[in-house]
Amino acid sequence: MTDKITDQDGTELHALLRREFPPLENAELQRDLWPQMLRRLDAQTFRVPWFDWALAAAVAAMLLLFPSAIPALLYQL
Amino acid sequence: MELLERFAAGDLEAFEALFRQHQKEVYAWSVRIVRDTGAAEDLTVETFWRIYRARQRFDPAAGNFRAWARRIATNAALDHLRHARKETELSEDFPDAPRSDPAALGELRGHLRHAFLELPPKYRLVATLALIEDEPYQEIADAVGISPALVKVRVFRAVRMLRRKLNSLGLEVTAK
């Protein structure tokens, strides 16, 4: 489908929009973003997922509430 | 092994090669949506981060990496529009159109800019690409993941929302 906004949809509005926000067909990247990408990859590598923290907190809470479970847990380990 | 296969297998060098091949294109697409160079750079990195995380879902045999990257970039840009709504001025990095118009037209344009920023993000995205960037509906549909007919509907609704907003302010925008 190649049809565009036509007169009945508002040619004047279309023209005003293009005048207010000039098209950016030729916008070019001014620098290499790979170093930024590497930093992002490195930062994520060492991040502990939130559900791991949640699991650790749940286990800690369980051990505090039920200390008698500690020997059973140690036996399982 | 082909580059895309190595990428899908988690090879970082292959990912770097793909990044360097496609970063300009992803940036150019993102900046046309968000119209902010800094945000577009961040979105380019965010897009490739999502690409890297989803690499196992990419099928090197059937997949078109460029189209896949554009779709992910579009989703990332849409997320940005949702979060940055009302906080970001469109086109702030780019020169505004000449301000030599009569006062009434200047007022209309100011309200138009504001009304455009107030559009719901999914309408603003297609309106930006269709009305400002003159992208074909099929290209927009492929990037957003909807049908060309739905793109046309969203553009129509965006125009209607803009016109209603301007009319409510007592400004008339008529079809020529």
gemmi code that builds the backbone of each chain (N, CA, C; Angstrom):
import gemmi

chains = {
    "A": [
        ("MET", (0.844, -1.187, 0.000), (0.000, 0.000, 0.000), (0.885, 1.245, 0.000)),
        ("THR", (0.702, 2.090, -0.973), (1.574, 3.258, -1.056), (0.799, 4.560, -0.909)),
        ("ASP", (-0.519, 4.433, -0.737), (-1.289, 5.678, -0.666), (-0.942, 6.470, 0.576)),
        ("LYS", (-1.145, 7.756, 0.454), (-0.747, 8.668, 1.523), (-1.975, 9.410, 2.020)),
        ("ILE", (-1.738, 10.219, 3.022), (-2.812, 11.097, 3.475), (-3.265, 11.956, 2.289)),
        ("THR", (-4.530, 11.967, 2.047), (-5.044, 12.695, 0.892), (-5.695, 14.000, 1.323)),
        ("ASP", (-6.198, 14.746, 0.356), (-6.828, 16.033, 0.659), (-7.921, 15.902, 1.701)),
        ("GLN", (-8.690, 14.808, 1.564), (-9.815, 14.681, 2.485), (-9.338, 14.464, 3.924)),
        ("ASP", (-8.111, 13.981, 4.113), (-7.603, 13.775, 5.469), (-6.964, 15.047, 6.039)),
        ("GLY", (-6.680, 15.986, 5.192), (-6.128, 17.226, 5.711), (-4.777, 17.569, 5.164)),
        ("THR", (-4.728, 18.034, 3.918), (-3.454, 18.389, 3.297), (-2.777, 19.534, 4.037)),
        ("GLU", (-3.600, 20.466, 4.518), (-3.011, 21.614, 5.204), (-2.312, 21.182, 6.495)),
        ("LEU", (-2.966, 20.291, 7.211), (-2.369, 19.789, 8.451), (-1.052, 19.068, 8.151)),
        ("HIS", (-1.073, 18.269, 7.104), (0.120, 17.552, 6.684), (1.259, 18.528, 6.397)),
        ("ALA", (0.939, 19.573, 5.631), (1.959, 20.553, 5.259), (2.488, 21.291, 6.495)),
        ("LEU", (1.577, 21.631, 7.396), (1.999, 22.330, 8.626), (2.908, 21.452, 9.475)),
        ("LEU", (2.546, 20.185, 9.559), (3.376, 19.266, 10.350), (4.776, 19.164, 9.769)),
        ("ARG", (4.852, 19.022, 8.461), (6.170, 18.896, 7.829), (6.976, 20.187, 7.950)),
        ("ARG", (6.273, 21.289, 8.032), (6.971, 22.562, 8.188), (7.478, 22.727, 9.632)),
        ("GLU", (6.645, 22.276, 10.563), (7.013, 22.414, 11.976), (8.098, 21.413, 12.378)),
        ("PHE", (8.020, 20.225, 11.807), (8.996, 19.167, 12.104), (9.638, 18.725, 10.799)),
        ("PRO", (10.687, 19.391, 10.371), (11.302, 19.025, 9.086), (11.747, 17.567, 9.080)),
        ("PRO", (11.548, 16.865, 7.980), (11.965, 15.449, 7.905), (13.463, 15.292, 8.165)),
        ("LEU", (13.824, 14.146, 8.715), (15.229, 13.890, 9.083), (15.811, 12.746, 8.258)),
        ("GLU", (15.526, 12.756, 6.978), (15.973, 11.647, 6.127), (17.486, 11.469, 6.140)),
        ("ASN", (18.211, 12.560, 6.326), (19.669, 12.475, 6.203), (20.410, 12.560, 7.534)),
        ("ALA", (19.699, 12.318, 8.634), (20.362, 12.377, 9.945), (21.392, 11.252, 10.036)),
        ("GLU", (22.621, 11.616, 10.354), (23.687, 10.609, 10.395), (24.287, 10.480, 11.785)),
        ("LEU", (24.652, 9.275, 12.123), (25.327, 9.005, 13.385), (26.710, 9.637, 13.336)),
        ("GLN", (27.052, 10.394, 14.388), (28.311, 11.138, 14.367), (29.471, 10.390, 15.016)),
        ("ARG", (29.184, 9.288, 15.697), (30.283, 8.566, 16.360), (29.956, 7.081, 16.438)),
        ("ASP", (31.009, 6.313, 16.647), (30.837, 4.870, 16.764), (30.278, 4.555, 18.158)),
        ("LEU", (29.219, 3.786, 18.220), (28.581, 3.490, 19.507), (29.036, 2.155, 20.103)),
        ("TRP", (29.980, 1.493, 19.438), (30.412, 0.185, 19.955), (30.983, 0.272, 21.381)),
        ("PRO", (31.821, 1.274, 21.703), (32.317, 1.352, 23.092), (31.171, 1.445, 24.111)),
        ("GLN", (30.137, 2.196, 23.774), (28.962, 2.315, 24.647), (28.254, 0.952, 24.762)),
        ("MET", (28.208, 0.254, 23.645), (27.570, -1.074, 23.627), (28.344, -2.038, 24.513)),
        ("LEU", (29.670, -1.968, 24.425), (30.500, -2.861, 25.251), (30.284, -2.598, 26.741)),
        ("ARG", (30.199, -1.304, 27.091), (29.945, -0.966, 28.500), (28.613, -1.554, 28.950)),
        ("ARG", (27.636, -1.480, 28.077), (26.310, -2.026, 28.408), (26.383, -3.542, 28.598)),
        ("LEU", (27.113, -4.192, 27.722), (27.252, -5.648, 27.836), (27.971, -6.019, 29.124)),
        ("ASP", (29.048, -5.279, 29.437), (29.807, -5.569, 30.654), (28.954, -5.359, 31.899)),
        ("ALA", (28.201, -4.263, 31.907), (27.374, -3.947, 33.072), (26.336, -5.036, 33.298)),
        ("GLN", (25.770, -5.547, 32.238), (24.729, -6.562, 32.374), (25.297, -7.909, 32.785)),
        ("THR", (26.563, -8.169, 32.407), (27.175, -9.463, 32.718), (27.213, -9.715, 34.226)),
        ("PHE", (27.482, -8.634, 34.987), (27.647, -8.808, 36.436), (26.376, -8.493, 37.220)),
        ("ARG", (25.295, -8.246, 36.538), (24.055, -7.919, 37.243), (23.375, -9.206, 37.723)),
        ("VAL", (22.966, -9.201, 38.997), (22.248, -10.357, 39.542), (20.765, -10.156, 39.271)),
        ("PRO", (20.115, -11.115, 38.639), (18.686, -10.954, 38.330), (17.865, -10.753, 39.601)),
        ("TRP", (16.779, -9.980, 39.475), (15.964, -9.637, 40.648), (15.375, -10.883, 41.297)),
        ("PHE", (15.066, -11.920, 40.485), (14.446, -13.105, 41.092), (15.439, -13.901, 41.925)),
        ("ASP", (16.759, -13.752, 41.631), (17.758, -14.395, 42.482), (17.762, -13.748, 43.871)),
        ("TRP", (17.675, -12.403, 43.869), (17.606, -11.691, 45.156), (16.326, -12.089, 45.901)),
        ("ALA", (15.234, -12.197, 45.176), (13.959, -12.554, 45.797), (14.044, -13.962, 46.413)),
        ("LEU", (14.677, -14.875, 45.693), (14.817, -16.245, 46.192), (15.681, -16.273, 47.450)),
        ("ALA", (16.788, -15.526, 47.422), (17.675, -15.474, 48.591), (16.942, -14.889, 49.795)),
        ("ALA", (16.146, -13.844, 49.551), (15.396, -13.224, 50.643), (14.355, -14.187, 51.204)),
        ("ALA", (13.717, -14.951, 50.324), (12.702, -15.906, 50.776), (13.323, -17.008, 51.633)),
        ("VAL", (14.488, -17.492, 51.222), (15.186, -18.534, 51.990), (15.614, -17.985, 53.350)),
        ("ALA", (16.160, -16.759, 53.353), (16.593, -16.141, 54.617), (15.409, -15.960, 55.557)),
        ("ALA", (14.283, -15.504, 55.016), (13.088, -15.301, 55.846), (12.600, -16.630, 56.417)),
        ("MET", (12.634, -17.669, 55.587), (12.179, -18.982, 56.039), (13.059, -19.501, 57.180)),
        ("LEU", (14.380, -19.281, 57.043), (15.293, -19.762, 58.089), (15.116, -18.982, 59.394)),
        ("LEU", (14.792, -17.698, 59.273), (14.553, -16.908, 60.484), (13.266, -17.336, 61.177)),
        ("LEU", (12.249, -17.614, 60.405), (10.953, -17.989, 60.968), (10.938, -19.425, 61.471)),
        ("PHE", (11.696, -20.280, 60.792), (11.708, -21.701, 61.164), (13.158, -22.177, 61.317)),
        ("PRO", (13.811, -21.785, 62.435), (15.229, -22.166, 62.616), (15.428, -23.682, 62.623)),
        ("SER", (14.381, -24.377, 62.994), (14.524, -25.840, 63.037), (14.723, -26.441, 61.646)),
        ("ALA", (14.462, -25.647, 60.628), (14.640, -26.153, 59.256), (16.106, -26.134, 58.824)),
        ("ILE", (16.945, -25.431, 59.615), (18.351, -25.291, 59.205), (19.049, -26.647, 59.082)),
        ("PRO", (18.928, -27.546, 60.102), (19.596, -28.864, 59.934), (19.097, -29.604, 58.702)),
        ("ALA", (17.791, -29.514, 58.443), (17.247, -30.205, 57.265), (17.845, -29.631, 55.990)),
        ("LEU", (17.992, -28.288, 55.984), (18.565, -27.648, 54.792), (20.015, -28.070, 54.607)),
        ("LEU", (20.762, -28.076, 55.733), (22.174, -28.468, 55.654), (22.301, -29.921, 55.196)),
        ("TYR", (21.376, -30.757, 55.670), (21.410, -32.167, 55.263), (21.220, -32.277, 53.745)),
        ("GLN", (20.306, -31.442, 53.212), (20.047, -31.483, 51.764), (21.266, -31.007, 50.968)),
        ("LEU", (22.021, -30.064, 51.551), (23.200, -29.560, 50.840), (24.311, -30.599, 50.856)),
    ],
    "B": [
        ("MET", (31.265, -20.933, 9.162), (29.920, -20.577, 9.600), (29.631, -19.117, 9.227)),
        ("GLU", (28.435, -18.860, 8.739), (28.055, -17.518, 8.336), (27.977, -16.579, 9.537)),
        ("LEU", (28.065, -15.284, 9.249), (28.045, -14.277, 10.309), (26.785, -14.385, 11.169)),
        ("LEU", (25.627, -14.504, 10.516), (24.369, -14.551, 11.267), (24.269, -15.815, 12.123)),
        ("GLU", (24.811, -16.901, 11.619), (24.801, -18.145, 12.402), (25.700, -18.007, 13.626)),
        ("ARG", (26.843, -17.393, 13.404), (27.767, -17.195, 14.543), (27.145, -16.257, 15.579)),
        ("PHE", (26.461, -15.226, 15.087), (25.780, -14.308, 16.006), (24.730, -15.063, 16.818)),
        ("ALA", (23.908, -15.856, 16.122), (22.847, -16.588, 16.819), (23.424, -17.575, 17.836)),
        ("ALA", (24.658, -18.040, 17.572), (25.300, -18.974, 18.500), (25.981, -18.253, 19.663)),
        ("GLY", (25.936, -16.906, 19.647), (26.475, -16.144, 20.774), (27.890, -15.634, 20.581)),
        ("ASP", (28.379, -15.646, 19.359), (29.737, -15.169, 19.071), (29.774, -13.635, 19.160)),
        ("LEU", (30.576, -13.114, 20.103), (30.606, -11.661, 20.324), (31.225, -10.914, 19.146)),
        ("GLU", (32.187, -11.547, 18.484), (32.804, -10.891, 17.315), (31.798, -10.745, 16.181)),
        ("ALA", (30.967, -11.751, 16.015), (29.932, -11.669, 14.983), (28.927, -10.567, 15.343)),
        ("PHE", (28.608, -10.470, 16.633), (27.692, -9.416, 17.077), (28.303, -8.043, 16.815)),
        ("GLU", (29.589, -7.916, 17.105), (30.259, -6.632, 16.851), (30.205, -6.282, 15.351)),
        ("ALA", (30.449, -7.283, 14.514), (30.410, -7.028, 13.071), (29.016, -6.566, 12.634)),
        ("LEU", (27.992, -7.217, 13.177), (26.619, -6.826, 12.831), (26.302, -5.437, 13.376)),
        ("PHE", (26.800, -5.168, 14.576), (26.584, -3.849, 15.185), (27.172, -2.760, 14.285)),
        ("ARG", (28.405, -2.990, 13.857), (29.069, -1.969, 13.031), (28.399, -1.835, 11.665)),
        ("GLN", (27.870, -2.916, 11.153), (27.172, -2.861, 9.855), (25.857, -2.087, 9.938)),
        ("HIS", (25.162, -2.243, 11.058), (23.781, -1.747, 11.120), (23.555, -0.576, 12.069)),
        ("GLN", (24.563, -0.144, 12.819), (24.304, 0.895, 13.821), (23.815, 2.192, 13.192)),
        ("LYS", (24.368, 2.568, 12.035), (23.949, 3.834, 11.405), (22.489, 3.775, 10.980)),
        ("GLU", (22.117, 2.642, 10.452), (20.740, 2.513, 9.976), (19.748, 2.513, 11.144)),
        ("VAL", (20.108, 1.798, 12.222), (19.236, 1.757, 13.395), (19.129, 3.155, 14.000)),
        ("TYR", (20.266, 3.850, 14.074), (20.253, 5.219, 14.609), (19.363, 6.125, 13.749)),
        ("ALA", (19.538, 6.041, 12.426), (18.774, 6.915, 11.525), (17.270, 6.670, 11.666)),
        ("TRP", (16.905, 5.415, 11.850), (15.482, 5.090, 12.022), (14.982, 5.620, 13.369)),
        ("SER", (15.778, 5.406, 14.411), (15.360, 5.836, 15.751), (15.230, 7.348, 15.838)),
        ("VAL", (16.182, 8.064, 15.249), (16.160, 9.522, 15.382), (14.977, 10.116, 14.617)),
        ("ARG", (14.546, 9.431, 13.569), (13.392, 9.936, 12.834), (12.114, 9.774, 13.660)),
        ("ILE", (12.101, 8.831, 14.563), (10.917, 8.638, 15.417), (10.965, 9.564, 16.631)),
        ("VAL", (12.107, 9.553, 17.341), (12.151, 10.317, 18.599), (12.639, 11.745, 18.400)),
        ("ARG", (13.327, 12.034, 17.302), (13.764, 13.380, 16.929), (14.632, 14.028, 18.011)),
        ("ASP", (15.541, 13.219, 18.539), (16.455, 13.682, 19.588), (17.723, 12.838, 19.435)),
        ("THR", (18.842, 13.495, 19.125), (20.056, 12.741, 18.786), (20.580, 11.907, 19.967)),
        ("GLY", (20.560, 12.504, 21.168), (21.056, 11.778, 22.337), (20.203, 10.555, 22.629)),
        ("ALA", (18.892, 10.756, 22.600), (17.978, 9.637, 22.855), (18.136, 8.574, 21.778)),
        ("ALA", (18.352, 9.010, 20.533), (18.497, 8.041, 19.440), (19.775, 7.216, 19.609)),
        ("GLU", (20.832, 7.830, 20.116), (22.058, 7.058, 20.378), (21.799, 6.012, 21.472)),
        ("ASP", (21.146, 6.450, 22.542), (20.822, 5.499, 23.620), (19.920, 4.384, 23.097)),
        ("LEU", (18.981, 4.754, 22.238), (18.055, 3.751, 21.706), (18.755, 2.775, 20.766)),
        ("THR", (19.780, 3.253, 20.084), (20.543, 2.350, 19.214), (21.227, 1.278, 20.062)),
        ("VAL", (21.833, 1.714, 21.162), (22.477, 0.746, 22.066), (21.424, -0.174, 22.685)),
        ("GLU", (20.298, 0.409, 23.115), (19.217, -0.390, 23.706), (18.701, -1.430, 22.700)),
        ("THR", (18.561, -1.000, 21.445), (18.089, -1.912, 20.398), (19.039, -3.095, 20.241)),
        ("PHE", (20.335, -2.801, 20.170), (21.292, -3.898, 19.997), (21.411, -4.755, 21.255)),
        ("TRP", (21.165, -4.138, 22.401), (21.145, -4.937, 23.627), (19.988, -5.936, 23.572)),
        ("ARG", (18.813, -5.468, 23.108), (17.664, -6.373, 22.974), (17.940, -7.442, 21.912)),
        ("ILE", (18.612, -7.018, 20.839), (18.966, -7.965, 19.780), (19.886, -9.051, 20.337)),
        ("TYR", (20.871, -8.630, 21.121), (21.836, -9.588, 21.676), (21.135, -10.578, 22.611)),
        ("ARG", (20.230, -10.045, 23.428), (19.516, -10.926, 24.364), (18.607, -11.909, 23.635)),
        ("ALA", (18.087, -11.481, 22.492), (17.118, -12.315, 21.757), (17.792, -13.142, 20.659)),
        ("ARG", (19.116, -13.196, 20.675), (19.825, -13.814, 19.541), (19.408, -15.266, 19.293)),
        ("GLN", (19.044, -15.962, 20.363), (18.694, -17.388, 20.184), (17.353, -17.549, 19.468)),
        ("ARG", (16.543, -16.487, 19.478), (15.254, -16.567, 18.784), (15.375, -16.192, 17.314)),
        ("PHE", (16.554, -15.700, 16.933), (16.739, -15.289, 15.532), (17.116, -16.502, 14.697)),
        ("ASP", (16.398, -16.675, 13.590), (16.681, -17.802, 12.699), (17.539, -17.299, 11.538)),
        ("PRO", (18.825, -17.642, 11.525), (19.720, -17.115, 10.480), (19.307, -17.559, 9.077)),
        ("ALA", (18.683, -18.736, 8.976), (18.310, -19.249, 7.656), (17.114, -18.480, 7.083)),
        ("ALA", (16.137, -18.221, 7.917), (14.906, -17.589, 7.425), (14.885, -16.089, 7.668)),
        ("GLY", (15.687, -15.648, 8.619), (15.537, -14.272, 9.085), (16.202, -13.214, 8.237)),
        ("ASN", (15.596, -12.051, 8.252), (16.165, -10.864, 7.633), (16.620, -9.966, 8.783)),
        ("PHE", (17.924, -9.912, 9.029), (18.429, -9.208, 10.211), (18.033, -7.728, 10.194)),
        ("ARG", (18.113, -7.119, 9.018), (17.802, -5.689, 8.921), (16.363, -5.413, 9.360)),
        ("ALA", (15.434, -6.213, 8.833), (14.022, -6.026, 9.185), (13.790, -6.314, 10.666)),
        ("TRP", (14.444, -7.336, 11.173), (14.316, -7.704, 12.594), (14.835, -6.565, 13.476)),
        ("ALA", (16.003, -6.025, 13.104), (16.598, -4.937, 13.884), (15.691, -3.701, 13.840)),
        ("ARG", (15.108, -3.434, 12.680), (14.246, -2.246, 12.575), (13.010, -2.399, 13.448)),
        ("ARG", (12.489, -3.613, 13.495), (11.300, -3.829, 14.313), (11.618, -3.662, 15.800)),
        ("ILE", (12.759, -4.182, 16.205), (13.164, -4.036, 17.609), (13.436, -2.562, 17.910)),
        ("ALA", (14.054, -1.871, 16.971), (14.318, -0.436, 17.160), (13.008, 0.340, 17.288)),
        ("THR", (12.021, -0.050, 16.516), (10.724, 0.626, 16.584), (10.077, 0.414, 17.943)),
        ("ASN", (10.146, -0.820, 18.446), (9.587, -1.097, 19.773), (10.320, -0.319, 20.858)),
        ("ALA", (11.641, -0.252, 20.725), (12.422, 0.498, 21.718), (12.057, 1.980, 21.663)),
        ("ALA", (11.885, 2.501, 20.457), (11.520, 3.915, 20.311), (10.122, 4.173, 20.868)),
        ("LEU", (9.233, 3.226, 20.663), (7.873, 3.374, 21.200), (7.911, 3.390, 22.732)),
        ("ASP", (8.708, 2.504, 23.312), (8.863, 2.510, 24.777), (9.396, 3.859, 25.248)),
        ("HIS", (10.348, 4.398, 24.478), (10.908, 5.705, 24.839), (9.822, 6.780, 24.789)),
        ("LEU", (9.018, 6.763, 23.742), (7.955, 7.775, 23.626), (6.984, 7.667, 24.791)),
        ("ARG", (6.709, 6.423, 25.204), (5.778, 6.239, 26.329), (6.340, 6.834, 27.607)),
        ("HIS", (7.640, 6.630, 27.838), (8.243, 7.115, 29.073), (8.537, 8.612, 29.023)),
        ("ALA", (8.865, 9.087, 27.843), (9.295, 10.487, 27.731), (8.139, 11.425, 27.395)),
        ("ARG", (6.921, 10.885, 27.338), (5.778, 11.704, 26.943), (5.650, 12.920, 27.857)),
        ("LYS", (5.454, 14.031, 27.279), (5.287, 15.315, 27.971), (6.593, 15.858, 28.540)),
        ("GLU", (7.671, 15.073, 28.466), (8.931, 15.578, 28.997), (9.875, 16.007, 27.891)),
        ("THR", (9.697, 15.430, 26.702), (10.623, 15.696, 25.612), (9.982, 16.591, 24.578)),
        ("GLU", (10.696, 17.585, 24.163), (10.257, 18.430, 23.064), (10.721, 17.809, 21.765)),
        ("LEU", (9.818, 17.633, 20.849), (10.213, 17.125, 19.545), (11.178, 18.083, 18.873)),
        ("SER", (12.071, 17.531, 18.094), (12.925, 18.318, 17.218), (13.826, 19.290, 17.954)),
        ("GLU", (14.115, 19.032, 19.225), (14.886, 20.021, 19.962), (16.329, 20.108, 19.473)),
        ("ASP", (16.818, 19.028, 18.844), (18.189, 19.049, 18.341), (18.289, 19.591, 16.927)),
        ("PHE", (17.171, 19.831, 16.325), (17.183, 20.217, 14.933), (16.575, 21.603, 14.775)),
        ("PRO", (17.041, 22.345, 13.772), (16.550, 23.711, 13.619), (15.057, 23.736, 13.342)),
        ("ASP", (14.368, 24.651, 13.990), (12.956, 24.832, 13.724), (12.776, 25.490, 12.369)),
        ("ALA", (11.565, 25.374, 11.870), (11.238, 26.053, 10.620), (11.307, 27.562, 10.840)),
        ("PRO", (11.481, 28.357, 9.772), (11.574, 29.805, 9.919), (10.371, 30.385, 10.659)),
        ("ARG", (10.604, 31.408, 11.453), (9.552, 31.974, 12.293), (9.023, 33.299, 11.742)),
        ("SER", (9.080, 33.458, 10.422), (8.703, 34.743, 9.857), (7.219, 34.803, 9.479)),
        ("ASP", (6.424, 33.837, 9.976), (5.017, 33.811, 9.607), (4.237, 34.905, 10.322)),
        ("PRO", (3.009, 35.140, 9.835), (2.123, 36.023, 10.579), (1.821, 35.434, 11.951)),
        ("ALA", (1.401, 36.282, 12.881), (1.192, 35.843, 14.268), (0.200, 34.691, 14.368)),
        ("ALA", (-0.880, 34.759, 13.589), (-1.911, 33.715, 13.682), (-1.345, 32.355, 13.299)),
        ("LEU", (-0.553, 32.319, 12.258), (0.030, 31.051, 11.829), (1.036, 30.552, 12.861)),
        ("GLY", (1.775, 31.489, 13.452), (2.726, 31.120, 14.497), (2.016, 30.483, 15.675)),
        ("GLU", (0.862, 31.039, 16.047), (0.084, 30.490, 17.158), (-0.423, 29.092, 16.808)),
        ("LEU", (-0.909, 28.958, 15.580), (-1.401, 27.657, 15.117), (-0.290, 26.619, 15.192)),
        ("ARG", (0.895, 26.996, 14.756), (2.005, 26.050, 14.745), (2.433, 25.667, 16.157)),
        ("GLY", (2.384, 26.644, 17.056), (2.720, 26.339, 18.444), (1.743, 25.329, 19.030)),
        ("HIS", (0.465, 25.538, 18.779), (-0.542, 24.603, 19.281), (-0.431, 23.251, 18.584)),
        ("LEU", (-0.088, 23.289, 17.303), (0.061, 22.036, 16.557), (1.193, 21.203, 17.152)),
        ("ARG", (2.300, 21.859, 17.448), (3.456, 21.171, 18.051), (3.048, 20.527, 19.372)),
        ("HIS", (2.348, 21.314, 20.194), (1.922, 20.819, 21.499), (0.950, 19.645, 21.326)),
        ("ALA", (-0.009, 19.810, 20.415), (-1.001, 18.755, 20.192), (-0.332, 17.479, 19.682)),
        ("PHE", (0.675, 17.643, 18.856), (1.380, 16.474, 18.322), (2.089, 15.716, 19.446)),
        ("LEU", (2.713, 16.479, 20.354), (3.401, 15.848, 21.487), (2.423, 15.144, 22.414)),
        ("GLU", (1.181, 15.610, 22.418), (0.175, 15.031, 23.299), (-0.469, 13.772, 22.715)),
        ("LEU", (-0.190, 13.477, 21.455), (-0.782, 12.272, 20.865), (-0.331, 11.034, 21.630)),
        ("PRO", (-1.224, 10.037, 21.783), (-0.772, 8.780, 22.388), (0.400, 8.222, 21.577)),
        ("PRO", (1.395, 7.646, 22.253), (2.634, 7.250, 21.564), (2.450, 6.402, 20.315)),
        ("LYS", (1.513, 5.444, 20.342), (1.407, 4.566, 19.169), (0.864, 5.339, 17.964)),
        ("TYR", (0.098, 6.389, 18.213), (-0.382, 7.226, 17.114), (0.712, 8.208, 16.680)),
        ("ARG", (1.428, 8.725, 17.662), (2.507, 9.667, 17.340), (3.571, 8.984, 16.495)),
        ("LEU", (3.852, 7.726, 16.817), (4.880, 6.996, 16.067), (4.493, 6.879, 14.594)),
        ("VAL", (3.294, 6.389, 14.316), (2.918, 6.214, 12.901), (2.705, 7.567, 12.227)),
        ("ALA", (2.210, 8.549, 12.985), (2.006, 9.875, 12.380), (3.346, 10.502, 12.018)),
        ("THR", (4.337, 10.323, 12.878), (5.666, 10.863, 12.587), (6.233, 10.244, 11.319)),
        ("LEU", (6.151, 8.920, 11.245), (6.735, 8.236, 10.087), (5.948, 8.495, 8.801)),
        ("ALA", (4.624, 8.548, 8.906), (3.809, 8.696, 7.697), (3.700, 10.147, 7.252)),
        ("LEU", (3.423, 11.039, 8.192), (3.125, 12.431, 7.813), (4.374, 13.300, 7.708)),
        ("ILE", (5.337, 13.053, 8.583), (6.529, 13.907, 8.571), (7.633, 13.283, 7.713)),
        ("GLU", (7.867, 11.996, 7.925), (8.973, 11.346, 7.212), (8.546, 10.744, 5.874)),
        ("ASP", (7.255, 10.738, 5.600), (6.742, 10.234, 4.319), (7.146, 8.790, 4.016)),
        ("GLU", (7.197, 7.981, 5.057), (7.496, 6.560, 4.853), (6.262, 5.861, 4.284)),
        ("PRO", (6.442, 4.935, 3.347), (5.292, 4.174, 2.839), (4.628, 3.381, 3.968)),
        ("TYR", (3.316, 3.214, 3.868), (2.577, 2.495, 4.912), (3.115, 1.074, 5.099)),
        ("GLN", (3.527, 0.456, 4.003), (4.023, -0.922, 4.109), (5.291, -0.979, 4.975)),
        ("GLU", (6.179, -0.001, 4.783), (7.415, 0.051, 5.593), (7.078, 0.231, 7.070)),
        ("ILE", (6.126, 1.130, 7.331), (5.733, 1.387, 8.724), (5.106, 0.127, 9.315)),
        ("ALA", (4.252, -0.503, 8.528), (3.577, -1.717, 9.003), (4.591, -2.799, 9.367)),
        ("ASP", (5.581, -2.979, 8.510), (6.607, -3.993, 8.783), (7.382, -3.660, 10.062)),
        ("ALA", (7.671, -2.383, 10.240), (8.466, -1.970, 11.402), (7.678, -2.080, 12.703)),
        ("VAL", (6.387, -1.772, 12.640), (5.572, -1.781, 13.861), (5.011, -3.173, 14.135)),
        ("GLY", (4.874, -3.973, 13.076), (4.310, -5.305, 13.253), (2.801, -5.311, 13.189)),
        ("ILE", (2.235, -4.417, 12.395), (0.787, -4.380, 12.186), (0.542, -4.335, 10.677)),
        ("SER", (-0.726, -4.391, 10.283), (-1.034, -4.393, 8.854), (-0.991, -2.960, 8.306)),
        ("PRO", (-0.756, -2.821, 7.002), (-0.798, -1.477, 6.403), (-2.154, -0.801, 6.604)),
        ("ALA", (-3.211, -1.601, 6.607), (-4.544, -1.016, 6.818), (-4.646, -0.396, 8.211)),
        ("LEU", (-4.056, -1.074, 9.193), (-4.105, -0.531, 10.563), (-3.226, 0.718, 10.682)),
        ("VAL", (-2.135, 0.736, 9.933), (-1.313, 1.956, 9.911), (-2.157, 3.122, 9.405)),
        ("LYS", (-2.893, 2.866, 8.328), (-3.717, 3.917, 7.746), (-4.778, 4.394, 8.743)),
        ("VAL", (-5.352, 3.440, 9.467), (-6.363, 3.799, 10.476), (-5.737, 4.674, 11.558)),
        ("ARG", (-4.538, 4.283, 12.008), (-3.892, 5.062, 13.082), (-3.521, 6.462, 12.611)),
        ("VAL", (-3.063, 6.561, 11.367), (-2.735, 7.888, 10.830), (-3.998, 8.735, 10.763)),
        ("PHE", (-5.070, 8.130, 10.282), (-6.342, 8.845, 10.172), (-6.797, 9.329, 11.549)),
        ("ARG", (-6.693, 8.452, 12.529), (-7.121, 8.835, 13.889), (-6.220, 9.922, 14.466)),
        ("ALA", (-4.926, 9.824, 14.174), (-3.999, 10.851, 14.669), (-4.357, 12.218, 14.086)),
        ("VAL", (-4.651, 12.223, 12.789), (-5.036, 13.481, 12.142), (-6.327, 14.010, 12.759)),
        ("ARG", (-7.252, 13.107, 12.997), (-8.531, 13.524, 13.588), (-8.315, 14.080, 15.003)),
        ("MET", (-7.460, 13.424, 15.784), (-7.177, 13.916, 17.147), (-6.539, 15.302, 17.092)),
        ("LEU", (-5.595, 15.465, 16.155), (-4.927, 16.767, 16.035), (-5.940, 17.844, 15.650)),
        ("ARG", (-6.782, 17.512, 14.686), (-7.757, 18.505, 14.226), (-8.741, 18.874, 15.339)),
        ("ARG", (-9.195, 17.856, 16.082), (-10.129, 18.128, 17.187), (-9.484, 19.013, 18.245)),
        ("LYS", (-8.227, 18.688, 18.534), (-7.516, 19.469, 19.555), (-7.399, 20.928, 19.112)),
        ("LEU", (-7.026, 21.117, 17.864), (-6.862, 22.485, 17.361), (-8.212, 23.190, 17.284)),
        ("ASN", (-9.247, 22.465, 16.867), (-10.573, 23.070, 16.804), (-11.063, 23.464, 18.186)),
        ("SER", (-10.726, 22.631, 19.193), (-11.168, 22.955, 20.559), (-10.499, 24.224, 21.067)),
        ("LEU", (-9.363, 24.559, 20.461), (-8.664, 25.791, 20.846), (-9.113, 26.968, 19.979)),
        ("GLY", (-10.105, 26.705, 19.141), (-10.626, 27.771, 18.288), (-9.814, 28.000, 17.035)),
        ("LEU", (-8.962, 27.018, 16.703), (-8.131, 27.149, 15.504), (-8.676, 26.219, 14.431)),
        ("GLU", (-8.755, 26.701, 13.237), (-9.334, 25.926, 12.146), (-8.234, 25.458, 11.210)),
        ("VAL", (-8.186, 24.141, 10.975), (-7.280, 23.613, 9.956), (-8.160, 22.938, 8.924)),
        ("THR", (-8.169, 23.467, 7.756), (-9.082, 22.940, 6.737), (-8.316, 22.199, 5.671)),
        ("ALA", (-9.029, 21.288, 5.001), (-8.453, 20.636, 3.827), (-8.492, 21.606, 2.670)),
        ("LYS", (-7.408, 21.575, 1.868), (-7.370, 22.502, 0.744), (-8.235, 21.982, -0.391)),
    ],
}
model = gemmi.Model(1)
for chain_id, residues in chains.items():
    chain = gemmi.Chain(chain_id)
    for i, (resn, *xyz) in enumerate(residues, 1):
        res = gemmi.Residue()
        res.name, res.seqid = resn, gemmi.SeqId(i, " ")
        for name, pos in zip(("N", "CA", "C"), xyz):
            atom = gemmi.Atom()
            atom.name, atom.element = name, gemmi.Element(name[0])
            atom.pos, atom.b_iso = gemmi.Position(*pos), 0.0
            res.add_atom(atom)
        chain.add_residue(res)
    model.add_chain(chain)
structure = gemmi.Structure()
structure.add_model(model)
structure.setup_entities()
